[in-house]
Amino acid sequence: MRAITASTNEFDATLAAAELIVACTQQLDGARPVAAFLFASTDLDHAQLLAALAAHWPDLPLVGGTTDGTLSSQGFAHDGAVLTLLVGAGLRARVGLGRELSKDPEAAVTAALREAGEQPRLCWTVFAPSTNSTAVVRALQRGVGVDCPVVGGLSGDHREYSRMVEFCGTEVLHDSLPVMFLSGELRVGFGVGTGWFPSGEPMTVTKADGHWVREIYGRPALHIFQDYWGAIPASDSLGEYPLAVFPDGDDGDYHLRAVLDANRDDGSLRVAGEVRQGARVRLTEVVQEGILAGSMTSAANAAAAYPGNEPMLAFVFSCAARKWVLGTKAQHEIELLRAAFQQAGIAPLVAGGYCFGEIAPPRANAASEFHNETCVTVLLGR
């Protein structure tokens, strides 16, 4: 397997496509790509961009979506696009698509998996934010089996929460679930890191309904925030104060659930994903240095888990909230990811973006989970 990446900062889709095609063609050196992955900003004409790519590489399986900025071997960019191509006679790629994800997540997952077909070595996806992304990831993992990691992210935009789209072939989609099945000669390593750390006492969710946390310790959940912080955070910054959820009690692994909104009448919190009634949770705190350290942890964990010596590609799915908290330091994340790779003695190409949710197993031999406020690194090679 061989990986090729190219990036562009062009706003015009025709110019962006031409730049990506020229850069990739030079690297391909006559080889035919097997699979394509596209991260793009919301301001491009996506239909025009996809049509140009398909005209140059007919019938090439392609999936992807919009992000709140891109990450590549060239660095961080607020706008533009990153195209990744995989090449290799021993690599197979198949695409599946589920539609109307929010209406019927199970049906969308079933349709995508049925179309993709054969049992994969890796399931890669960028799907639309839905009412319960946790359930979507669980359904994907059940469908592909415990031995196949599900990795990826949720499509994003520049904090408008309305312009996210997904890509499948030449289609520009809303509320969809495109998946890429990769099989054959492929090695995979993955790592996660965050930077947010639990703070305060462990608490019990005493009333929850899907993605709504109604009460903690019998009190409106929003009031817990007020008790701890002395004030209720503004609505547009609630996402920077995730809950740490401990699936196995007060110790061990935890995952983060971003707070998307609050009902200030009854004090309930709408979170990304699912928090079950009875779950043990803690509030969290973060500093910019912690986020950047989490990025290095993600890369280092992926390098340690990779079952080989020289991975060729690193897909990076980082949470948009990390970018928001980092502000002008956002470009440091890709710099530290590369530094972590260098410390591990590897130099993979990088492709990724800032998403509205991240997907990966939290550790080796674990099922994939839906994450928030997290940096996911996925290393690929042969």
N, C-alpha and C positions, 0 to 999 in steps of 0.2 A: 504494500500500500504506500502511496505517496500523496502528500497533501500540498495544495496550492492555495494561497490567499492573495487577495487584492482589495484595496480600499480606495474610496473616492470621496472627496468633499464637495463635488459638483451638485448644484441644486437642480440643474436641467437634466431630466432623465435620459435624453439622447446622449448628452455628453458624458453622463455618469456611466451609462452602459458601454459606450465606446472605450472609456478609460479602463473599466473592469475587464472587458473582453481582450483588449490589447495586452494588458498586464498578465492576464492568465494564459493567453495563447503563447506568449513568449516563454512562460515557465513550463507549459505543457510539452513543448518541443515535439509536436505531432501526435501525442498520446490522446486517447479519447477518455474524457472524464466519466466516472461511474455515478457520482452523486454530487449535488450542489446544495449549499446552505446559504441563505441570504439574510443578513441583518440590515435594516434600513431605517432612516429617520422618517417621520410622518410627512415631511414637506415635499418629498419626491412624487412624481407621477408613477405610481407603482405598476400600473397596467402597462404603461409604455416601457418601463424598465424590464419587466418580465418578458414582454413580447420580443424585445431586442435580444435578450439572453436566449430565449427559445429559438429564435431565428438562427442564431449562430450555433447553438448546440441542440438540435431537434431531439425531442423525446428524452431529454436528460431529466431524471428525477430531481425535483427541487422542492424544498420546503423552507420556511422561515417566517419572519414577522418583523413588525416595527418595534423599535426600542427607544428608550430615552437617552440616546447617545450610543456610540459604538466603541468597541475595543478591538485593536488589531496589532499586528507586529509593528505598525507605524505609530501606534500610540492611541490616545483618547481623542474622539471627535464628537462634538455635540450634534452635528448633522452629517449627512452623507450615507454611505453604504459600505458593507464589507461582504465580499463574496468568497466562499470557500469551495474548492473542488477536491474530490477524492479520486485517485487514479489507482488502478491495480487489477490485473487479470483475475486474481483470487478473491476479489471483493464483490459482493452482490448488494444491490440496493433496491428496495421496493417502497412505494409510497401508498399511504391510505389516507382517507379524508372522512371525517365526521362533521355533519352540519347541525345547526341549531343546538349548540352545546348547552346553552342555558335552559332550553325548553325540556330536553330529555338527555342528560349526560350519559346514562347507560346506553341508550340507543346510538348516540354519537360515537362512543367508544367502540361499541360492537361493529358499527359500520366501518370505522377506520381500520380496525384490526382485521376484519374480513377482507377488505380490499388490499391491505398490505400483504396478506397471505402467509408465507412460510415463516417458521420459527426463527426469530432473529438472534443475533449475538448482542445487539444493542438496539434499544428503541429511543429515538431522538424526536423531540417535539417542541414546538412553540405554539401554545394554544391560547385561546381568548380567556381573559379573566371571567370567571363564572361565579355563581352563587355559592358553590362548594367545590373549589379546586382540589381540596383534599380527597373528595370522593372520586374525582376524575383520575387522579394519580393512582389511587387504590384499584380502580377498575382496570386501568392500563396494566398495572403490575399483575393483577390476577390473570389478565388475558394473555400476557406474554410469558408468564411463569416466573418463579422465584429466582431462577438462574440468569435472567436477562435484566440488566439494569435499565431503568427508565430515567432519562436525563433530559434536561431542557429548561425552559422558562415560560413565562406568560408574556404575551405581547404587551408593549407599553407605548406611551407617548410622552410628550413634554408636560406632564402634570395636568393635562386637560381632562383625562379619564374618558375620552369620547372618540379618539382618533386612532385607536389601536386596530390594526388589521393583521391578518395572517396570509401567508403565501403558500400555494400548492400548484406546482406547474406554472401555468400562465394566469391562474386565478388569484384575484385579490379578494379576500374573504373577511367577513365579520362573524363573530360568534361561532368560530369553527375550531376543529381539532385535526390539523394535519400531523401525520406521523411519518417518520422515515425509519424503515427497518434495515439495519446493516448486518450482514452475515458473511461468513467466509474467513479469510485471513485477516484477523483483526484482534488486537490486544487493547484492553481498556483499563484505565486507572482513574479514580475519582476522589475528590476531597472537598470538604465543606469547611467554611470558617465564617465567623460573624464579627465579633467585636463588641456587641452588646453583652453586658453581663448582668445576671440576676441581682436584684437588690431588694432589701426589705425582707419581711417574714413570708414564708410559704403560706398560701391561702387556698381555700377550696371554692370552686365555682359551684354555687348552690342552685343556680337556675340558668339554663342555657337552652337555646333553640336554634340548632343548625349553626349558622355563622353569626348569631347574636348571643353575646354574653350578657345575661340580664342581671344577675346578682352574684356577688362574691361575699361569702360569709353572711348571707341574708340581707345584704345592703345593696342598693343600686351600684352597679360596677363603676360608673363614672365617679361616684363619690369617693371610691378608694383612691382614684387618681388625685382628687382634690385634697384628701387627707395627707397623701404622701408629698405632693409637690407644692401644696399650699394654694394652688389655683388649678383650674381646669385648662389644659392646653387649648389653643385655638384650633378650630376644625382643620385648617390646612396644615397643621403640624402634628396631628394625632398619630400619623404614620411613623413618626420618629420615636414613639414611646410604645414599642411592642410588649406584649405579654410573653414571658418565658413559660412554656408549658412542659411539665415533667410527666411523661407517659408512665414511668415506673416509680412514681412517688417523688419524694423530695430530693433524692440523690440521683446521680447518673446523668445520662444524656437529656438534653432538652431541645425543643425547637421553638422558634419565635412565631408569634402570630401578630401581624401588623394590625393596628386599629385603623379602620378605614373611615369610620364615621361614628357619631354618637347621637342618640336620641336624648336631647337635653330635657325633655318632659318627664320621661320615666327613668333616665339614667342608664340606659342599656348601651352596649358597645357593639358595633358591627365590625367583625374581624375578617381578615382574608383567610379563608379556609374554615376549619371547624375546631371548636373547643367544646368538649363534651361536659355535660353536667357531672360533677364529682371530680373533675380534673384538678390537679394541684398546679397552681400558677404562682409566679412572682412578677413584680414589676421589674423593669430593667433600666439601666443607665448606659451611656456611651460617651466617648470622647473621640475626636477625629483620629488620634493615634491608635486607639483600639480598633477602629474600622480597618485601618491600614495593616495592623498586625493580623487581623482576621483574614485579610487577603493573602498574606504570606502563609498563614496556616493552611488555607485552602490549597494553595499551590504545593506546599511541602507535603501535605497529606496525599495529594494526588500522585506526586512523584514517588513517595514511599509505597503506594499501593500499586503502581504500574508494574505489571509482570514482565518486564523487559528492560533493556538498557537505554534505548533511544526513541522515545515517543516523537512523532513527527508533528503532531498538532495538539493544541490546547484550546478547547472550547471553554469560554468563560461566560457564565451567566451570573451577573451581579445585580443586586436589588437596586432599583431606582432610588429608594430612600437613602442608601449609602451615598450615592452621588449627591443627593440634596444636602445631607449633613456635611459631607466633605467640602461642598462649595468649590472654591477656587483650587482646592487641593485634589480634586477628582482625578487629575492627570497622574497623580502620584500612585494611584492604585495599579495601573498597568506597569508602571516602572518597578514597583515592589514585587509584582507577580513575576516579572522577568528576572529580578534579583533572586527571588526564591528558586526559580528554575536553575539559574546559574549556580547557586549554592548546592543544588542537587546534582550538578554535573550534566544538565540537559539543556537543550535550546530549541524547544518546539516553536513552530509558528503559532500565532495567537489570533483567534477570531471570537467575537462575542458582543455583548451589549448589556445595557441596563434594563432589567425586566421588572414586571409587576408581580413577580413570584418566581421561585427557583425550584428545580426538581432534581433530586439525586438521592442515592442511599446515604444515610448519615455516616456509615462506616462499612467496612468489608463484610460480606455475607449478611447484609441487612436489606430489607425491602426498601424501595425508593419512597421518599417522603416529599411532601410539599413544604417548602421553606419560605420564610420571609426574612428580609433584612440580612440575607446571607450571600456569600460569594461561593459559587460552585465552579470547580475546575474539573474538566473531563479531558484526560489525556488519551490520544489514539495513536496506534502504531501497528506494526505487523510482527 
